[in-house]
C-alpha cells in the first residue's frame, strides 16, 4: 500500500516507519534514501522534456544526464544544508545553503541551453553571462561561510 508523499517527512510511529522501510531512521537522517528520493524526483520531472527528445543522440543524452545529476546533487545539498541549519542555527550553514542554491540555478541555466525551444524564453545574454555571475556568487558565499567567525 502506498503512503502519501507528505508522510515521508512527518515523524511517525515505529510501526508506520517499518511499513515504509525506514526502520530506525527517518528520511531526514538517512542521507542515502534522501539522495535516492531527490534523484528519482529530478529524473521524473526532467525525463519527458530533457532526455526523451534526445534518446536517439547518445552524446546529448550523456550531456543532459550530467546536468541532471548535477541538479540532483545540488538539490540534495540544499536540503541537507537547510536541515542542518534548522538543527544548528549557524549562519555559516545558511550561507552554504544559498551557495548551493546558486549552483542549482547555474545548472538549470546550463540545462535550458540544451533543451529545444528554451532559447525563445531566455534572454540571449543570460546564456553567456548569467552562469558566471551565479558561479561568482556561489564562490563568494562559500568564502563568507568558511571565513565567517561565529561568536
C-alpha positions in Angstrom: 0.0 0.0 0.0 1.4 3.4 -1.0 1.5 6.2 1.5 1.2 9.9 0.7 4.4 11.8 0.0 3.9 14.1 2.9 4.1 11.2 5.2 7.7 10.6 4.3 8.6 13.9 6.1 6.3 13.6 9.1 7.6 11.8 12.2 5.5 8.7 12.6 5.5 5.8 15.0 8.0 2.9 14.6 5.2 0.7 13.1 4.5 3.1 10.2 8.2 3.7 9.6 8.7 0.0 9.5 5.9 -0.4 6.9 7.6 2.2 4.7 11.1 0.6 5.0 12.5 3.4 7.2 13.2 1.3 10.2 15.4 3.1 12.8 15.9 6.3 10.8 13.7 8.9 9.2 14.2 10.3 5.7 15.8 13.4 7.2 18.6 11.4 8.9 19.1 8.8 6.3 21.1 10.7 3.6 21.3 7.8 1.1 17.5 7.4 1.0 17.1 11.2 0.8 19.5 11.3 -2.2 17.7 8.5 -3.9 14.3 10.2 -3.4 15.6 13.5 -4.7 17.3 11.9 -7.7 14.2 10.0 -8.6 12.1 13.2 -8.4 14.6 15.1 -10.6 14.7 12.4 -13.2 10.9 12.0 -13.2 10.4 15.8 -13.6 13.0 16.3 -16.4 12.7 12.9 -18.2 9.9 14.0 -20.7 11.4 17.4 -21.6 15.1 16.8 -21.4 16.0 13.2 -22.0 13.3 11.6 -24.2 13.5 14.0 -27.1 17.3 13.2 -27.4 17.1 9.5 -26.9 18.5 8.8 -30.4 21.5 11.1 -29.8 23.8 9.4 -27.3 26.1 12.5 -26.9 23.1 14.7 -26.0 21.7 12.1 -23.6 25.1 11.9 -21.8 25.3 15.7 -21.7 21.8 16.0 -20.3 22.4 13.3 -17.8 25.4 15.1 -16.4 23.3 18.2 -15.9 20.5 16.2 -14.3 23.0 14.6 -11.9 24.4 18.0 -11.0 20.8 19.3 -10.4 20.0 16.3 -8.2 23.2 16.7 -6.2 22.7 20.4 -5.7 19.1 19.9 -4.6 20.3 17.2 -2.2 23.0 19.5 -0.8 20.4 22.3 -0.4 18.0 20.1 1.5 20.8 18.7 3.8 22.2 22.2 4.5 18.7 23.6 5.3 18.1 20.7 7.6 21.5 21.3 9.2 20.7 25.0 9.5 17.4 24.2 11.2 19.2 22.0 13.7 22.2 24.2 14.4 21.1 27.8 13.6 24.6 28.5 12.2 24.7 31.4 9.8 27.7 29.8 8.1 25.4 26.9 7.1 22.8 29.4 5.8 25.4 30.9 3.5 26.4 27.5 2.3 22.8 26.6 1.5 22.4 29.8 -0.5 25.6 28.9 -2.3 24.2 25.5 -3.2 21.1 27.3 -4.4 23.3 29.4 -6.7 24.8 26.2 -8.1 21.3 24.9 -8.8 20.4 28.0 -10.8 23.6 27.7 -12.8 22.9 24.0 -13.6 19.3 24.9 -14.6 20.6 27.6 -17.0 23.0 25.0 -18.5 20.2 22.5 -18.9 18.0 25.1 -20.5 20.7 25.8 -23.0 20.4 22.3 -24.5 16.6 21.9 -24.2 14.9 22.5 -27.5 12.8 25.7 -27.7 14.2 27.2 -24.5 16.1 29.9 -26.4 12.8 31.6 -27.1 12.1 32.2 -23.4 15.6 33.2 -22.3 17.4 36.5 -22.7 20.4 36.0 -25.0 22.9 37.4 -22.5 21.6 35.0 -19.9 23.3 32.1 -21.6 26.7 33.7 -21.6 27.0 36.0 -18.6 24.4 34.9 -16.0 26.0 31.5 -15.2 29.3 33.3 -14.5 27.6 35.7 -12.2 25.9 32.9 -10.2 29.2 31.0 -10.0 30.9 34.1 -8.7 28.1 34.5 -6.2 28.5 30.8 -5.2 32.2 31.2 -4.6 31.7 34.4 -2.6 29.1 32.7 -0.4 31.3 29.7 0.2 34.1 32.1 1.1 31.9 34.0 3.5 30.7 30.7 5.1 34.2 29.5 5.6 35.8 32.7 6.8 33.0 33.9 9.0 33.7 33.8 12.6 30.8 32.9 14.8 30.6 34.0 18.4 
